[in-house]
Amino acid sequence: MYYEGLIIAASTFFIIGIFHPIVIKAEYHWGVRCWPLFAVVGAALLLASLFIGSTLWAAMVGVTGCSSLWSILELFEQRKRVQKGWFPKNPKR
């Protein structure tokens, strides 16, 4: 049997799940000002995935890169959620 597809699916689920608290913490501590970091990391990981010979690792690096880029949108959405009172606002910012 070939487990690569199942591993990629589980990894994708895990990676996307990890980015939810990362976005929440990033917005809490730095606001949306940190979006360029997500852009650089995402672009670098997508570029790196082009040079990885293993399908499994290339897929996981690519999914992480896309998740990082998607997090830029989620940062701005998180700011709206904070404004609505759904998440705590950082009193020091």
N, C-alpha and C positions, 0 to 999 in steps of 0.2 A: 504494500500500500504506500501511497504517497501522502505525506502529512504536511507538505509545504503550504498548500492552500489553507488548511486549517490553522497552521501556525501564523500565517500572514493575517488571517481574519481575527484571530485572538489578539495578536499584537496590535492590530489597528484599533480594536475595541479598547485595549489597555492604553494605548498612546493618546487616543482622543479623550479618554477618561482622565488621564493625568493632566491634560491641558486645561480642564475646567478649573481646578483649584489654582493652577498657575496663573490663569487670567484673573481670577478673583483677588489673589494676593498681590499681583502686579498692579492692578487698578487701585487697590487699597493703599499701597505704599507709594506708588509713583504716578498714579493717574494714567491718562492716555499718552503722556509724554514718552513712555517707553516703547511705543509702537515701532520706531525704527530698529530697535533691537530684535523684535520679532521678525521684521522684514529681512534683516541681514542674516539672521540664523536660518530662516526659512529658505531664502535664496541659496545660501551656502550648502544647506543639506540637499536641496533639489539638484544643485550642480554636482555635488559629491555622488549622489545616487546614479548619475550617468556613468561614473567611472568604476562602479562596483560590479565585479563579475558575477557574484552570487545573486540569483533572483530573490532569494529570501531576504538577504541583507539590503539589497537595493530597494526592495519594496518597503522594508521597515524604515530605512532612512528617508525615502521619498514621502511616506506617510507622515513621518515626523516633520519634514519640511513643509508639507501642505498644512498640517495642523498648526504649525507656527504661523504661517501666513493667514490662515483662517482666524487665528487668535487676534489679529489686528482688528477685524470686524467685531469680534466678541469683546474686545476692550471697550470700544465705543458703546456697544450694547450694554455692557456692565455698568458704564457710567450712567446710562439712563435708568438701569435698575436701582442704582444707589440713589439717584435723584427721586425715584418713586418711593424710596424707603424700604425696598425689599432686601437690601444688604446694608451693613453699617458703613457710615462715612468715616474716613480717617479724620479725627479732629485736629491733627497736627498739619494737615495740608490745607 
